[in-house]
Amino acid sequence: MSVVDRIAEIAVARTPFSVEFFPPRDEAGEAQLWRAARAFEPLDPAFVSVTYGAGGTTRDRTARIVGELAATTSLLPVAHLTAVGHSVAELRELIDHFAAVGVHNVLALRGDPQGGVRQEWVQHPEGLAYAVELVELITAAGGFHVGVASFPEGHPRAINLAADTANLVNKLRAGAEYSISQMFFDVEDFLRLRDRVCAADPEQGAKPLIPGLMPITSLRSVSRMVELMDSQIPTSVLERLSRAAGDGPAENRDAVRRAGIELATEMSRRLIDEGVPCLHFCTLNFAKATSEVLTNLGLTQSRVGSGAVTRGD
Ligand SMILES: Cc1cc2nc3c(=O)[nH]c(=O)nc-3n(C[C@H](O)[C@H](O)[C@H](O)COP(=O)(O)OP(=O)(O)OC[C@H]3O[C@@H](n4cnc5c(N)ncnc54)[C@H](O)[C@@H]3O)c2cc1C
């Protein structure tokens, strides 16, 4: 089944949501990911995406984990796949692997430079230069449903917002069925992105543009977020968290966490009012914080009582 069909199916009853995991580095991390997957399963997310690491074993883990999600759970897995560091032949092998293990939804990305987000991006000598080419490669393989990335504040390397919008429209025209946005903290940025895509090409603007959210659970998770996003958190958000943290020598962790959950809940409510097709949560492989936001939004009601989401965050 495709991501778009799953979203449409769930939307009949409630706002769909989806969750994102990252490939763990070790066995303990993998056990945590599976605990989160099992905790989300009864909440019926539209899909579960697994990011693709910078190289080596974490890349292999993504390929393996999406296959296991397809084989052993009721969840719809979406494999992130990046062009960086791969030849076209290697990308074709991975695409074949996904098909062989029953994964037919792929998020096609260029990937960040292997040395880190702020390094120069170097194309593999036998590889691809931009995500749009990966969309074309996967689409040409047949049998896949492809999504792409979008950037409410513009991709950090885009010349300007117009060029950034043109790139997203290009990826959608090339066959992508939906996009998932970079995490953001100003809902207006996301809504303006949606306006720009609709103005540039109403047909592509009608495809699901899914907002990416991440409930903040600690000041440490904020630094992780900045690192992942290669952009800044708005001052108003930092001030809100700092107020919750207090002036004492030790950060008031519970208060920061509460403020983070409140913020994600408020953003989600506004996005639901604005008619977004689905809410996509970056979970860092933990279920509890996202589940609290979902409970605040009334999106777990049909499953309340299952006792599934009680594990520590
Ligand atoms: C939802 C989401 C999930 C992600 N998952 C992962 C992941 O799993 N693994 C990972 O490594 N990274 C991931 N990323 C990060 C992403 O790979 C990086 O942000 C990357 O730098 C851009 O990827 P892209 O697919 O948007 O690239 P592209 O769409 O190729 O764009 C890259 C840059 O090139 C510019 N550009 C595009 N076409 C042209 C052209 N013809 N001429 C000139 N400039 C052009 C764009 O404007 C942009 O600045 C994710 C990002 C998001 C939003």
The ligand as a Gaussian input file, in Angstrom:
#p B3LYP/6-31G(d) Opt

LIG

0 1
 C       11.909000      14.658000       6.012000
 C       13.416000      14.593000       5.839000
 C       14.054000      13.371000       5.974000
 C       15.442000      13.277000       5.832000
 N       16.058000      12.057000       5.983000
 C       17.385000      11.952000       5.813000
 C       18.040000      10.690000       5.923000
 O       17.402000       9.670000       6.176000
 N       19.379000      10.629000       5.743000
 C       20.117000      11.755000       5.449000
 O       21.333000      11.653000       5.279000
 N       19.514000      12.976000       5.317000
 C       18.184000      13.089000       5.499000
 N       17.571000      14.313000       5.364000
 C       18.407000      15.487000       5.089000
 C       18.594000      15.721000       3.574000
 O       19.231000      14.625000       2.979000
 C       19.438000      16.975000       3.423000
 O       18.751000      18.098000       3.906000
 C       20.023000      17.255000       2.049000
 O       20.977000      18.293000       2.163000
 C       18.987000      17.707000       1.039000
 O       18.303000      16.645000       0.575000
 P       17.178000      16.817000      -0.559000
 O       16.694000      15.456000      -0.807000
 O       16.215000      17.874000      -0.202000
 O       18.113000      17.316000      -1.784000
 P       17.796000      18.056000      -3.133000
 O       16.334000      18.156000      -3.387000
 O       18.657000      17.448000      -4.171000
 O       18.314000      19.544000      -2.830000
 C       19.636000      19.758000      -2.344000
 C       20.059000      21.176000      -2.639000
 O       20.340000      21.307000      -4.024000
 C       19.584000      22.359000      -4.588000
 N       19.263000      21.948000      -5.957000
 C       18.414000      20.964000      -6.330000
 N       18.431000      20.830000      -7.697000
 C       19.320000      21.745000      -8.150000
 C       19.812000      22.082000      -9.433000
 N       19.380000      21.472000     -10.543000
 N       20.758000      23.055000      -9.536000
 C       21.213000      23.690000      -8.438000
 N       20.776000      23.411000      -7.172000
 C       19.860000      22.457000      -7.039000
 C       18.369000      22.491000      -3.676000
 O       17.761000      23.764000      -3.737000
 C       19.000000      22.231000      -2.331000
 O       19.641000      23.386000      -1.840000
 C       16.196000      14.440000       5.522000
 C       15.537000      15.679000       5.387000
 C       14.171000      15.755000       5.541000
 C       13.487000      17.081000       5.408000

